[in-house]
Amino acid sequence: MKTTIELNEALFLAAKHRARARRTTLKALIEEGLRTVLEQPEHAKSSGFVLQDARVHGQAMLMPDPRDWQTLEDEHLRAASGLPRT
């Protein structure tokens, strides 16, 4: 069956790089990933981990601008796949 999906560019490049390294196709890699996710029980949820309060001297922790998360994720995926930074 054919379908079209939109992927984050860094994720797409990392997946292509991984498929090439494993001497397989991007299609096979995506199918493997989907099977892995679908084999997990649907009711399997996190253990309810609660992050410990880590404020310093009563000050709230500084968080990066949420708009930068996509950039951070892209950089992480590029670094993890061995691709050069842009």
Distance bins in CASP14 RR format, pairs under 12 A and 6 or more apart:
PFRMAT RR
TARGET T0000
AUTHOR 0000-0000-0000
RMODE 2
METHOD distances of the structure
MODEL  1
1 27 0 0 0 0 0 1 0 0 0 0 0
1 31 0 0 0 0 0 1 0 0 0 0 0
2 27 0 0 0 0 0 1 0 0 0 0 0
3 27 0 0 0 0 0 1 0 0 0 0 0
3 30 0 0 0 0 0 1 0 0 0 0 0
3 31 0 0 0 0 0 1 0 0 0 0 0
3 34 0 0 0 0 0 1 0 0 0 0 0
5 11 0 0 0 0 0 1 0 0 0 0 0
5 12 0 0 0 0 1 0 0 0 0 0 0
5 15 0 0 0 0 0 1 0 0 0 0 0
5 26 0 0 0 0 0 1 0 0 0 0 0
5 27 0 0 0 0 0 1 0 0 0 0 0
5 30 0 0 0 0 1 0 0 0 0 0 0
5 34 0 0 0 0 0 1 0 0 0 0 0
6 12 0 0 0 0 1 0 0 0 0 0 0
7 13 0 0 0 0 1 0 0 0 0 0 0
7 14 0 0 0 0 1 0 0 0 0 0 0
7 15 1 0 0 1 0 0 0 0 0 0 0
7 16 0 0 0 0 0 1 0 0 0 0 0
7 26 0 0 0 0 1 0 0 0 0 0 0
7 29 0 0 0 0 0 1 0 0 0 0 0
7 30 0 0 0 0 1 0 0 0 0 0 0
7 74 0 0 0 0 0 1 0 0 0 0 0
7 77 0 0 0 0 0 1 0 0 0 0 0
8 14 0 0 0 0 1 0 0 0 0 0 0
8 15 0 0 0 0 1 0 0 0 0 0 0
8 69 0 0 0 0 0 1 0 0 0 0 0
8 70 1 0 0 1 0 0 0 0 0 0 0
8 71 0 0 0 0 0 1 0 0 0 0 0
8 73 1 0 0 1 0 0 0 0 0 0 0
8 74 1 0 0 1 0 0 0 0 0 0 0
8 75 0 0 0 0 0 1 0 0 0 0 0
8 76 0 0 0 0 0 1 0 0 0 0 0
8 77 1 0 0 1 0 0 0 0 0 0 0
8 78 0 0 0 0 0 1 0 0 0 0 0
9 15 0 0 0 0 0 1 0 0 0 0 0
9 16 0 0 0 0 0 1 0 0 0 0 0
9 70 0 0 0 0 0 1 0 0 0 0 0
9 71 0 0 0 0 0 1 0 0 0 0 0
9 73 0 0 0 0 0 1 0 0 0 0 0
9 74 1 0 0 1 0 0 0 0 0 0 0
9 77 0 0 0 0 1 0 0 0 0 0 0
9 78 0 0 0 0 1 0 0 0 0 0 0
9 83 0 0 0 0 0 1 0 0 0 0 0
9 86 0 0 0 0 1 0 0 0 0 0 0
10 16 0 0 0 0 0 1 0 0 0 0 0
10 17 0 0 0 0 0 1 0 0 0 0 0
10 70 0 0 0 0 1 0 0 0 0 0 0
10 71 0 0 0 0 1 0 0 0 0 0 0
10 72 0 0 0 0 0 1 0 0 0 0 0
10 73 1 0 0 1 0 0 0 0 0 0 0
10 74 1 1 0 0 0 0 0 0 0 0 0
10 75 1 0 0 1 0 0 0 0 0 0 0
10 76 0 0 0 0 1 0 0 0 0 0 0
10 77 1 0 1 0 0 0 0 0 0 0 0
10 78 1 0 1 0 0 0 0 0 0 0 0
10 79 0 0 0 0 1 0 0 0 0 0 0
10 80 0 0 0 0 1 0 0 0 0 0 0
10 81 0 0 0 0 1 0 0 0 0 0 0
10 82 0 0 0 0 0 1 0 0 0 0 0
10 83 1 0 0 1 0 0 0 0 0 0 0
10 84 0 0 0 0 0 1 0 0 0 0 0
10 85 0 0 0 0 0 1 0 0 0 0 0
10 86 0 0 0 0 1 0 0 0 0 0 0
11 17 0 0 0 0 0 1 0 0 0 0 0
11 18 0 0 0 0 0 1 0 0 0 0 0
11 26 0 0 0 0 0 1 0 0 0 0 0
11 29 0 0 0 0 0 1 0 0 0 0 0
11 30 0 0 0 0 0 1 0 0 0 0 0
11 70 0 0 0 0 0 1 0 0 0 0 0
11 73 0 0 0 0 1 0 0 0 0 0 0
11 74 0 0 0 0 1 0 0 0 0 0 0
11 76 0 0 0 0 0 1 0 0 0 0 0
11 77 1 0 1 0 0 0 0 0 0 0 0
11 78 0 0 0 0 1 0 0 0 0 0 0
11 80 0 0 0 0 0 1 0 0 0 0 0
11 81 0 0 0 0 1 0 0 0 0 0 0
11 83 0 0 0 0 0 1 0 0 0 0 0
12 18 0 0 0 0 0 1 0 0 0 0 0
12 19 0 0 0 0 0 1 0 0 0 0 0
12 26 0 0 0 0 1 0 0 0 0 0 0
12 29 0 0 0 0 0 1 0 0 0 0 0
12 30 0 0 0 0 0 1 0 0 0 0 0
12 74 0 0 0 0 0 1 0 0 0 0 0
12 77 0 0 0 0 1 0 0 0 0 0 0
12 78 0 0 0 0 0 1 0 0 0 0 0
12 81 0 0 0 0 0 1 0 0 0 0 0
12 83 0 0 0 0 0 1 0 0 0 0 0
13 19 0 0 0 0 0 1 0 0 0 0 0
13 20 0 0 0 0 0 1 0 0 0 0 0
13 26 0 0 0 0 0 1 0 0 0 0 0
13 74 0 0 0 0 1 0 0 0 0 0 0
13 77 1 0 0 1 0 0 0 0 0 0 0
13 78 1 0 0 1 0 0 0 0 0 0 0
13 79 0 0 0 0 0 1 0 0 0 0 0
13 80 0 0 0 0 0 1 0 0 0 0 0
13 81 1 0 0 1 0 0 0 0 0 0 0
13 82 0 0 0 0 1 0 0 0 0 0 0
13 83 1 0 1 0 0 0 0 0 0 0 0
13 84 0 0 0 0 0 1 0 0 0 0 0
13 85 0 0 0 0 0 1 0 0 0 0 0
13 86 0 0 0 0 1 0 0 0 0 0 0
14 20 0 0 0 0 0 1 0 0 0 0 0
14 21 0 0 0 0 0 1 0 0 0 0 0
14 26 0 0 0 0 0 1 0 0 0 0 0
14 29 0 0 0 0 0 1 0 0 0 0 0
14 73 0 0 0 0 0 1 0 0 0 0 0
14 74 0 0 0 0 1 0 0 0 0 0 0
14 75 0 0 0 0 0 1 0 0 0 0 0
14 76 0 0 0 0 1 0 0 0 0 0 0
14 77 1 0 1 0 0 0 0 0 0 0 0
14 78 1 0 0 1 0 0 0 0 0 0 0
14 79 0 0 0 0 1 0 0 0 0 0 0
14 80 1 0 0 1 0 0 0 0 0 0 0
14 81 1 1 0 0 0 0 0 0 0 0 0
14 82 0 0 0 0 1 0 0 0 0 0 0
14 83 1 0 0 1 0 0 0 0 0 0 0
15 21 0 0 0 0 0 1 0 0 0 0 0
15 22 0 0 0 0 0 1 0 0 0 0 0
15 24 0 0 0 0 0 1 0 0 0 0 0
15 25 0 0 0 0 0 1 0 0 0 0 0
15 26 1 0 0 1 0 0 0 0 0 0 0
15 27 0 0 0 0 0 1 0 0 0 0 0
15 28 0 0 0 0 0 1 0 0 0 0 0
15 29 1 0 1 0 0 0 0 0 0 0 0
15 30 1 0 0 1 0 0 0 0 0 0 0
15 31 0 0 0 0 0 1 0 0 0 0 0
15 32 0 0 0 0 0 1 0 0 0 0 0
15 33 0 0 0 0 1 0 0 0 0 0 0
15 77 0 0 0 0 1 0 0 0 0 0 0
15 80 0 0 0 0 0 1 0 0 0 0 0
15 81 0 0 0 0 1 0 0 0 0 0 0
15 83 0 0 0 0 0 1 0 0 0 0 0
16 22 0 0 0 0 0 1 0 0 0 0 0
16 24 0 0 0 0 0 1 0 0 0 0 0
16 25 0 0 0 0 1 0 0 0 0 0 0
16 26 1 0 1 0 0 0 0 0 0 0 0
16 27 0 0 0 0 0 1 0 0 0 0 0
16 29 0 0 0 0 1 0 0 0 0 0 0
16 30 0 0 0 0 0 1 0 0 0 0 0
16 77 0 0 0 0 0 1 0 0 0 0 0
16 81 0 0 0 0 1 0 0 0 0 0 0
16 82 0 0 0 0 0 1 0 0 0 0 0
16 83 0 0 0 0 1 0 0 0 0 0 0
17 24 0 0 0 0 0 1 0 0 0 0 0
17 26 0 0 0 0 0 1 0 0 0 0 0
17 29 0 0 0 0 0 1 0 0 0 0 0
17 77 0 0 0 0 1 0 0 0 0 0 0
17 78 0 0 0 0 1 0 0 0 0 0 0
17 79 0 0 0 0 0 1 0 0 0 0 0
17 80 0 0 0 0 1 0 0 0 0 0 0
17 81 1 0 1 0 0 0 0 0 0 0 0
17 82 1 0 0 1 0 0 0 0 0 0 0
17 83 1 0 0 1 0 0 0 0 0 0 0
17 84 0 0 0 0 0 1 0 0 0 0 0
18 24 0 0 0 0 1 0 0 0 0 0 0
18 25 0 0 0 0 0 1 0 0 0 0 0
18 26 0 0 0 0 1 0 0 0 0 0 0
18 28 0 0 0 0 0 1 0 0 0 0 0
18 29 1 0 0 1 0 0 0 0 0 0 0
18 30 0 0 0 0 0 1 0 0 0 0 0
18 32 0 0 0 0 0 1 0 0 0 0 0
18 33 0 0 0 0 0 1 0 0 0 0 0
18 77 0 0 0 0 0 1 0 0 0 0 0
18 80 0 0 0 0 1 0 0 0 0 0 0
18 81 1 0 0 1 0 0 0 0 0 0 0
18 82 0 0 0 0 1 0 0 0 0 0 0
18 83 0 0 0 0 0 1 0 0 0 0 0
19 25 1 0 1 0 0 0 0 0 0 0 0
19 26 1 0 1 0 0 0 0 0 0 0 0
19 27 0 0 0 0 1 0 0 0 0 0 0
19 28 1 0 0 1 0 0 0 0 0 0 0
19 29 1 0 1 0 0 0 0 0 0 0 0
19 30 0 0 0 0 1 0 0 0 0 0 0
19 31 0 0 0 0 0 1 0 0 0 0 0
19 32 0 0 0 0 1 0 0 0 0 0 0
19 33 0 0 0 0 0 1 0 0 0 0 0
19 81 0 0 0 0 0 1 0 0 0 0 0
20 26 0 0 0 0 1 0 0 0 0 0 0
20 28 0 0 0 0 0 1 0 0 0 0 0
20 29 0 0 0 0 1 0 0 0 0 0 0
20 81 0 0 0 0 0 1 0 0 0 0 0
20 82 0 0 0 0 0 1 0 0 0 0 0
20 83 0 0 0 0 0 1 0 0 0 0 0
21 29 0 0 0 0 0 1 0 0 0 0 0
21 81 0 0 0 0 1 0 0 0 0 0 0
21 82 0 0 0 0 1 0 0 0 0 0 0
21 83 0 0 0 0 0 1 0 0 0 0 0
22 28 0 0 0 0 1 0 0 0 0 0 0
22 29 1 0 0 1 0 0 0 0 0 0 0
22 32 0 0 0 0 1 0 0 0 0 0 0
23 29 0 0 0 0 0 1 0 0 0 0 0
24 30 0 0 0 0 0 1 0 0 0 0 0
24 31 0 0 0 0 1 0 0 0 0 0 0
24 32 0 0 0 0 1 0 0 0 0 0 0
24 33 0 0 0 0 0 1 0 0 0 0 0
25 31 0 0 0 0 1 0 0 0 0 0 0
25 32 0 0 0 0 0 1 0 0 0 0 0
26 32 0 0 0 0 0 1 0 0 0 0 0
26 33 0 0 0 0 0 1 0 0 0 0 0
27 33 0 0 0 0 0 1 0 0 0 0 0
27 34 0 0 0 0 0 1 0 0 0 0 0
28 34 0 0 0 0 0 1 0 0 0 0 0
28 35 0 0 0 0 0 1 0 0 0 0 0
29 35 0 0 0 0 0 1 0 0 0 0 0
29 36 0 0 0 0 0 1 0 0 0 0 0
30 36 0 0 0 0 0 1 0 0 0 0 0
30 37 0 0 0 0 0 1 0 0 0 0 0
31 37 0 0 0 0 0 1 0 0 0 0 0
31 38 0 0 0 0 0 1 0 0 0 0 0
32 38 0 0 0 0 0 1 0 0 0 0 0
32 39 0 0 0 0 0 1 0 0 0 0 0
33 39 0 0 0 0 1 0 0 0 0 0 0
33 40 0 0 0 0 0 1 0 0 0 0 0
34 40 0 0 0 0 0 1 0 0 0 0 0
37 44 0 0 0 0 0 1 0 0 0 0 0
38 44 0 0 0 0 0 1 0 0 0 0 0
51 61 0 0 0 0 0 1 0 0 0 0 0
52 61 0 0 0 0 0 1 0 0 0 0 0
53 59 0 0 0 0 0 1 0 0 0 0 0
53 60 0 0 0 0 1 0 0 0 0 0 0
53 61 0 0 0 0 1 0 0 0 0 0 0
54 60 0 0 0 0 0 1 0 0 0 0 0
54 61 1 0 0 1 0 0 0 0 0 0 0
54 62 0 0 0 0 0 1 0 0 0 0 0
55 61 1 0 0 1 0 0 0 0 0 0 0
55 62 0 0 0 0 0 1 0 0 0 0 0
56 62 0 0 0 0 0 1 0 0 0 0 0
63 69 0 0 0 0 1 0 0 0 0 0 0
63 72 0 0 0 0 0 1 0 0 0 0 0
64 70 0 0 0 0 0 1 0 0 0 0 0
64 71 0 0 0 0 1 0 0 0 0 0 0
64 72 1 0 0 1 0 0 0 0 0 0 0
64 73 0 0 0 0 0 1 0 0 0 0 0
65 71 0 0 0 0 1 0 0 0 0 0 0
65 72 0 0 0 0 0 1 0 0 0 0 0
66 72 0 0 0 0 0 1 0 0 0 0 0
66 73 0 0 0 0 0 1 0 0 0 0 0
67 73 0 0 0 0 0 1 0 0 0 0 0
68 74 0 0 0 0 0 1 0 0 0 0 0
68 75 0 0 0 0 0 1 0 0 0 0 0
69 75 0 0 0 0 0 1 0 0 0 0 0
69 76 0 0 0 0 0 1 0 0 0 0 0
70 76 0 0 0 0 0 1 0 0 0 0 0
70 77 0 0 0 0 0 1 0 0 0 0 0
71 77 0 0 0 0 0 1 0 0 0 0 0
71 78 0 0 0 0 0 1 0 0 0 0 0
71 85 0 0 0 0 0 1 0 0 0 0 0
71 86 0 0 0 0 0 1 0 0 0 0 0
72 78 0 0 0 0 0 1 0 0 0 0 0
72 79 0 0 0 0 0 1 0 0 0 0 0
73 79 0 0 0 0 0 1 0 0 0 0 0
73 80 0 0 0 0 0 1 0 0 0 0 0
74 80 0 0 0 0 0 1 0 0 0 0 0
74 81 0 0 0 0 0 1 0 0 0 0 0
74 83 0 0 0 0 0 1 0 0 0 0 0
74 85 0 0 0 0 1 0 0 0 0 0 0
74 86 0 0 0 0 1 0 0 0 0 0 0
75 81 0 0 0 0 0 1 0 0 0 0 0
75 82 0 0 0 0 0 1 0 0 0 0 0
75 83 0 0 0 0 0 1 0 0 0 0 0
75 84 0 0 0 0 0 1 0 0 0 0 0
75 85 1 0 0 1 0 0 0 0 0 0 0
75 86 0 0 0 0 1 0 0 0 0 0 0
76 82 0 0 0 0 0 1 0 0 0 0 0
76 83 0 0 0 0 0 1 0 0 0 0 0
76 85 0 0 0 0 0 1 0 0 0 0 0
77 83 0 0 0 0 1 0 0 0 0 0 0
77 85 0 0 0 0 0 1 0 0 0 0 0
77 86 0 0 0 0 0 1 0 0 0 0 0
78 84 1 0 0 1 0 0 0 0 0 0 0
78 85 1 0 0 1 0 0 0 0 0 0 0
78 86 1 0 0 1 0 0 0 0 0 0 0
79 85 1 0 0 1 0 0 0 0 0 0 0
79 86 0 0 0 0 0 1 0 0 0 0 0
END
